[in-house]
C-alpha cells in the first residue's frame, strides 16, 4: 500500500524527494558453530567465539611503553575492514585445538544466510508507514 501511495505522489506535480519508511531487505549472515564437529576435533565453542571476537572487535595483545609518554599504549589485534567483508578470509582464520593444532574456522562452522528484521514504526501502539515528500517549484511562501 505504501508503494501505491508513493506512485500517486510521484505523479503529483511539484512533489520531489518522495520517500517512505519502508526499508529494503537487508541480508544478515550468521556463523553457527558445529558443536559436534568441534568436540571431535578438540576445539571448544568458546575458543571459536574468542577467535571471532578478536577478528571483529579486536583484542589487546599487549602494551607498548614509549620513552616520552606517561601512559602505556595498547596494541590491538583485529582484521582490516576489507578482510571482514570477505567471508572466505574469515573462514580461513585458525582456531587452536586442545592439542595445539590449528583448524580453519570453515571446518568448525556453517554459514546461515538470513534477512534482517525491518524497523517497525508505531503510532498509538499501531504499526505505521510514513510517506514524505518535499514541495518544489511554484511561488515561495513570504514567511
C-alpha positions in Angstrom: 0.0 0.0 0.0 2.9 2.4 0.8 4.4 1.8 -2.7 1.0 2.6 -4.3 0.8 5.9 -2.4 4.4 6.7 -3.4 3.4 6.1 -7.0 0.5 8.5 -6.7 2.8 11.1 -5.1 5.3 10.7 -7.9 2.6 11.6 -10.4 1.7 14.8 -8.4 3.3 17.9 -9.9 5.8 19.8 -7.8 6.5 16.9 -5.3 10.1 15.9 -5.1 12.2 13.7 -2.9 9.4 11.2 -2.3 10.3 8.6 0.3 8.8 6.3 2.9 9.8 4.4 6.0 9.6 1.1 4.2 13.0 -0.5 4.4 14.6 -2.6 1.7 15.5 -6.2 2.6 18.9 -6.4 4.2 21.0 -9.6 4.4 22.2 -11.0 7.7 24.9 -13.7 7.8 25.5 -15.9 10.8 28.3 -18.2 11.6 26.9 -21.1 13.6 29.4 -23.4 15.4 29.0 -27.1 14.7 29.4 -28.3 18.3 29.7 -32.0 17.5 32.5 -31.5 14.9 34.3 -29.0 17.2 34.2 -31.6 20.1 35.6 -34.3 17.8 38.4 -32.1 16.7 39.2 -30.9 20.3 38.0 -27.3 19.9 35.7 -25.6 22.4 32.9 -23.4 21.2 34.3 -20.7 23.5 37.6 -20.7 21.5 35.6 -20.3 18.3 33.8 -17.3 19.8 37.0 -15.8 21.1 38.6 -16.0 17.6 35.6 -14.3 16.0 35.5 -11.7 18.8 39.2 -10.9 18.2 38.8 -10.7 14.5 35.7 -8.4 14.5 36.1 -6.2 17.6 39.8 -6.6 18.3 41.7 -7.8 21.3 44.5 -6.2 23.3 47.7 -8.2 22.7 49.9 -6.2 25.0 51.0 -2.7 25.8 53.7 -0.5 24.3 55.8 1.7 26.6 57.0 4.8 24.8 60.0 6.7 26.2 58.4 10.1 26.4 54.9 9.1 27.3 53.4 8.6 30.8 50.8 6.1 29.7 51.1 2.7 28.1 49.7 2.4 24.5 47.6 -0.7 24.0 48.4 -2.9 21.0 45.1 -4.1 19.3 44.9 -7.1 17.1 42.0 -7.0 14.6 41.2 -7.8 11.0 41.0 -4.9 8.5 37.7 -3.8 7.1 38.5 -5.3 3.8 39.2 -8.7 5.4 36.0 -8.5 7.4 33.9 -8.0 4.3 35.2 -11.3 2.7 33.7 -14.4 4.2 36.3 -16.7 2.7 39.1 -14.8 4.6 37.1 -15.0 7.8 36.6 -18.7 7.4 40.3 -19.3 7.0 41.1 -18.0 10.5 42.8 -20.6 12.5 41.4 -21.9 15.8 43.7 -23.8 18.1 42.6 -27.2 19.2 43.4 -28.6 22.7 46.5 -30.4 21.1 47.7 -27.1 19.6 46.7 -28.0 16.1 45.4 -25.0 14.0 42.0 -25.7 12.4 40.3 -23.4 9.9 37.1 -21.8 11.1 35.3 -23.1 8.0 35.7 -26.7 9.3 34.0 -25.8 12.6 31.2 -23.5 11.5 28.5 -23.2 8.9 27.2 -20.0 7.3 23.5 -19.3 7.6 22.0 -16.5 5.3 19.0 -14.7 6.8 17.3 -11.3 6.4 17.4 -8.6 9.0 14.2 -7.7 10.7 12.8 -4.3 9.5 12.1 -1.5 11.9 8.5 -1.2 12.9 7.4 2.4 13.4 4.4 2.8 15.7 1.9 5.5 16.4 -0.6 4.9 19.3 0.9 1.4 19.6 -0.2 0.5 16.0 2.3 -0.1 13.2 2.5 2.7 10.6 4.4 3.6 7.5 5.3 7.2 6.9 5.4 8.7 3.5 7.3 12.0 2.9 7.9 14.5 0.1 9.1 18.0 -0.5 7.3 20.7 -2.4 9.3 22.3 -5.2 8.6 25.0 -7.7 5.8 27.5 -7.6 5.7 30.7 -5.6 7.7 30.7 -2.4 6.0 31.5 0.9 6.5 35.0 2.2 7.2 33.7 5.7 
